[in-house]
Amino acid sequence: MSTARRVAVVTGGNRGIGLEICRQLAGLDYHVVLTARDADRADEQARSLDASCPGEVSGLGLDVVDGPSVDAAFRHVRKQHGRIDVLVNNAGIAVDGPEHRPSSPDFTRIRRTLETNLLGAWRCCAEVVPSMRARGYGRIVNLSSTMASLELTRSPSSPAYRISKTGLNMLTRTLAVELDGTGILVNAASPGYTRTDMSPDAERPVEAGADTPVWLATLPGTGPTGQVFLDRRALTW
């Protein structure tokens, strides 16, 4: 299959790593559907990218925590383009910070984090799997974090964020096992500590943070599945 008309949906694509993922995929001749909670913002950023990649980027409103919004957005993409080849679950939040401790849980922030980072991605996966199965091709990339690693964790901070991303890793693994042999590859990527609005003090450029997700989104059929990667290398969970 030619990649020229493959269609990639990127959630949270209006800024930071998501926007750079959109930029890189458009540069590889994918048609990119850049989604964001604010439809006007999605359209604005899509137009800015489309100026350098004409016809390759469109904007769409999609709120991953809102079931009807997710359903409507993916229904629109299927109607408009007839296919969804790639899903990049980039939308996420980090709201519990270094002072939050698992022994003193703020369940409002915990629920909000899980709803976005885990259940939001899960909703989107469920929307694309049937059409990917029908075509015998698909790439699903979930944006995770080294903060989700059981092996690496030595800090009690940000438990909601850590647990949400650990859950996302398990979603990645179980979905990959279910879809083994279907032509759909499911992986997770840590972008590393990348300079964005969420981490303005980081030194890693956004281009580097987007590289591994884009690599996973464009894997050949012989590529890996069910793993977590940083800088194109498999991570210890």
C-alpha positions as CSV (number, residue, x, y, z in Angstrom):
1,M,0.0,0.0,0.0
2,S,1.3,3.5,-0.9
3,T,1.7,5.9,2.0
4,A,0.6,8.8,-0.2
5,R,-3.0,8.7,0.9
6,R,-2.7,7.1,4.3
7,V,-4.7,8.9,6.9
8,A,-3.4,9.7,10.4
9,V,-5.4,11.0,13.3
10,V,-3.5,12.8,16.0
11,T,-5.2,13.7,19.2
12,G,-4.0,16.8,21.1
13,G,-2.3,18.0,17.9
14,N,-2.7,21.7,18.4
15,R,0.6,22.3,20.2
16,G,3.9,20.9,21.5
17,I,4.8,17.3,20.7
18,G,1.4,16.6,19.0
19,L,1.8,19.5,16.6
20,E,5.3,18.4,15.7
21,I,4.0,14.8,15.1
22,C,1.5,16.3,12.7
23,R,4.2,18.3,11.0
24,Q,6.4,15.3,10.5
25,L,3.7,12.9,9.3
26,A,2.5,15.5,6.8
27,G,6.0,15.8,5.6
28,L,6.0,12.1,4.9
29,D,2.9,12.5,2.7
30,Y,0.3,11.3,5.1
31,H,-3.0,13.1,5.3
32,V,-3.1,14.3,8.9
33,V,-6.2,15.0,10.8
34,L,-5.1,17.3,13.5
35,T,-7.5,17.2,16.4
36,A,-8.0,19.3,19.6
37,R,-10.7,20.0,22.1
38,D,-11.1,23.5,20.6
39,A,-12.1,23.0,16.9
40,D,-11.2,26.6,16.0
41,R,-7.7,26.0,17.4
42,A,-7.4,22.7,15.5
43,D,-8.4,24.5,12.2
44,E,-6.0,27.3,12.8
45,Q,-3.0,25.0,13.4
46,A,-4.0,22.7,10.6
47,R,-4.0,25.7,8.2
48,S,-0.5,26.7,9.4
49,L,0.9,23.3,8.6
50,D,-1.0,22.9,5.4
51,A,0.6,26.0,4.0
52,S,3.9,24.0,3.7
53,C,2.2,20.6,3.0
54,P,-0.8,21.6,0.8
55,G,-3.8,19.2,1.0
56,E,-2.1,17.1,3.7
57,V,-3.5,18.5,7.0
58,S,-7.1,19.2,8.2
59,G,-8.4,20.2,11.6
60,L,-11.1,18.7,13.6
61,G,-12.6,19.2,17.1
62,L,-12.3,16.1,19.4
63,D,-12.5,15.9,23.1
64,V,-11.2,12.5,24.2
65,V,-13.1,12.6,27.5
66,D,-16.4,13.1,25.8
67,G,-17.8,9.9,24.3
68,P,-20.2,11.6,21.8
69,S,-17.3,13.9,20.7
70,V,-15.0,11.0,20.0
71,D,-17.8,9.1,18.2
72,A,-18.7,12.1,16.0
73,A,-15.0,12.9,15.2
74,F,-14.1,9.4,14.0
75,R,-17.3,9.0,12.1
76,H,-16.5,12.3,10.3
77,V,-13.0,11.0,9.4
78,R,-14.3,7.8,8.0
79,K,-16.9,9.5,6.0
80,Q,-14.5,12.2,4.7
81,H,-11.5,10.0,4.0
82,G,-12.9,6.4,3.9
83,R,-10.1,5.1,6.1
84,I,-8.0,5.6,9.2
85,D,-4.6,4.1,8.9
86,V,-2.8,5.6,11.9
87,L,-4.0,6.8,15.4
88,V,-1.6,8.7,17.6
89,N,-3.0,9.1,21.1
90,N,-1.1,12.2,22.1
91,A,-3.8,14.1,24.1
92,G,-2.9,14.1,27.8
93,I,-2.7,16.1,31.0
94,A,-0.4,16.4,34.0
95,V,-2.2,18.1,36.8
96,D,-1.1,16.4,40.0
97,G,2.4,17.8,40.3
98,P,5.3,17.0,42.6
99,E,3.5,17.7,45.8
100,H,0.7,15.1,45.3
101,R,1.3,11.9,47.2
102,P,-0.5,8.5,46.9
103,S,-1.1,8.5,50.6
104,S,-3.0,11.8,50.4
105,P,-5.0,11.3,47.2
106,D,-6.8,14.2,45.4
107,F,-9.4,12.0,43.7
108,T,-10.7,14.9,41.6
109,R,-7.4,15.3,39.9
110,I,-6.9,11.5,39.8
111,R,-10.2,10.9,38.0
112,R,-9.5,13.8,35.6
113,T,-6.1,12.4,34.8
114,L,-7.3,8.8,34.3
115,E,-10.2,10.0,32.2
116,T,-8.0,11.8,29.8
117,N,-4.7,9.9,29.7
118,L,-6.1,6.3,29.9
119,L,-9.8,6.2,29.1
120,G,-9.6,8.9,26.5
121,A,-6.9,6.9,24.6
122,W,-8.9,3.7,25.1
123,R,-12.0,5.3,23.6
124,C,-10.1,6.4,20.5
125,C,-8.5,2.9,20.1
126,A,-11.9,1.3,20.2
127,E,-13.1,3.7,17.4
128,V,-10.3,2.8,15.0
129,V,-9.8,-0.9,15.4
130,P,-12.8,-2.1,13.4
131,S,-11.9,-0.2,10.3
132,M,-8.3,-1.1,10.6
133,R,-9.2,-4.7,11.0
134,A,-11.3,-4.5,7.8
135,R,-8.4,-3.1,5.8
136,G,-5.8,-5.4,7.4
137,Y,-3.6,-2.5,8.3
138,G,-3.2,-0.1,11.2
139,R,-0.7,1.7,13.4
140,I,-1.7,2.8,16.9
141,V,0.8,4.8,19.0
142,N,0.1,5.8,22.6
143,L,2.2,8.6,24.1
144,S,3.5,7.3,27.4
145,S,6.4,8.3,29.7
146,T,9.4,7.0,31.5
147,M,7.5,8.1,34.7
148,A,5.3,5.0,34.1
149,S,8.1,2.5,34.4
150,L,7.8,0.1,37.3
151,E,11.5,-0.5,37.0
152,L,12.6,3.1,37.0
153,T,10.2,4.7,39.5
154,R,12.0,6.0,42.6
155,S,9.7,8.9,43.5
156,P,6.3,9.2,45.0
157,S,5.4,12.3,43.1
158,S,2.7,12.7,40.5
159,P,1.0,9.4,41.2
160,A,-2.1,10.1,39.1
161,Y,0.0,10.8,36.0
162,R,2.3,7.8,36.6
163,I,-0.6,5.4,37.1
164,S,-2.5,6.7,34.1
165,K,0.5,6.1,31.9
166,T,1.3,2.7,33.4
167,G,-2.3,1.8,32.6
168,L,-1.8,3.1,29.1
169,N,1.2,0.8,28.7
170,M,-0.9,-2.2,29.7
171,L,-3.6,-1.1,27.3
172,T,-0.9,-1.0,24.6
173,R,0.2,-4.5,25.5
174,T,-3.2,-6.2,25.8
175,L,-4.5,-4.6,22.6
176,A,-1.3,-5.6,20.7
177,V,-1.8,-9.2,21.9
178,E,-5.5,-9.2,20.8
179,L,-4.6,-7.8,17.4
180,D,-1.5,-9.9,16.7
181,G,-1.6,-11.1,13.1
182,T,-4.2,-8.6,11.9
183,G,-1.7,-6.2,10.4
184,I,-2.3,-3.7,13.2
185,L,0.7,-2.8,15.3
186,V,0.2,-1.2,18.7
187,N,3.1,0.5,20.5
188,A,3.7,3.2,23.1
189,A,6.4,5.9,23.0
190,S,8.0,8.1,25.6
191,P,9.0,11.4,24.0
192,G,11.5,12.0,26.8
193,Y,11.7,15.2,28.8
194,T,10.8,17.5,26.0
195,R,10.4,21.3,26.0
196,T,6.7,22.1,25.7
197,D,4.1,24.2,27.5
198,M,3.9,21.4,30.1
199,S,7.7,21.3,30.6
200,P,9.1,24.7,29.7
201,D,12.4,24.0,31.5
202,A,13.3,20.9,29.5
203,E,16.1,21.1,27.0
204,R,15.1,18.3,24.6
205,P,13.8,19.8,21.4
206,V,10.2,19.0,20.3
207,E,11.6,17.5,17.0
208,A,13.4,14.8,19.0
209,G,10.3,14.2,21.2
210,A,8.2,13.5,18.1
211,D,10.7,11.3,16.3
212,T,9.9,8.0,18.0
213,P,6.1,8.4,17.8
214,V,6.4,9.1,14.1
215,W,8.7,6.2,13.6
216,L,6.2,3.9,15.3
217,A,3.3,5.4,13.2
218,T,5.2,4.5,10.0
219,L,6.5,1.0,10.9
220,P,6.7,-1.7,8.2
221,G,4.6,-4.8,8.7
222,T,7.6,-6.6,10.2
223,G,7.9,-3.9,12.9
224,P,7.5,-4.5,16.7
225,T,4.2,-4.5,18.5
226,G,3.2,-4.3,22.2
227,Q,6.3,-2.5,23.4
228,V,7.3,0.9,24.8
229,F,10.1,2.9,23.1
230,L,12.3,5.9,23.8
231,D,14.6,7.1,21.1
232,R,13.6,4.1,19.0
233,R,14.9,1.7,21.7
234,A,12.6,-0.6,23.7
235,L,12.2,0.4,27.3
236,T,12.0,-1.7,30.5
237,W,8.5,-1.5,31.8
